[in-house]
Amino acid sequence: MRPLILDKRVAQAIGWRKTADWSTGEYSAYLDLVEALHRQWRPDLPTDVIEYTLGPRPCGCAATKHVSGALFLRRHRRMY
């Protein structure tokens, strides 16, 4: 797995109420969610590409793959 960045935009996109100051356990849970998405949705892509699909695009528009990744994680989140 490549290094992943959990930021406010990603947290909001996946439906987490907490958007800053994550604990090690919370970041670990995020990595588990991204890995689950990777395995079940797009195992052909690297995890950093999966992570990119979770947040809004810089232009503010949403692509189908972005919405699909965020919805998957909302359905499979464990906490927050």
Steps between C-alpha positions, in 0.01 A plus 500: 500500500625848416490783756153653518389839626182534703386860479184698562367461145543123500347469848197701390466303177486168687254636754720528808389765748855552623706696248833560680733380776459127438656252740728222382208257536272721289762532227548124511124455455517731199779291348292185557205660322710603202650152480151344508389734222812411305439124529127507429463785254818553297783256583665599172578850631760608757359607837602864450280510190215350703557772759478765228154374404372573852526877499346769287694610196675839522247642252217407737348260249443135576572208272317170525807323632537763774142455615529120487810494720352733760170310509680170545688633799189655654330161485800320647622745762539366853489820698497880496 
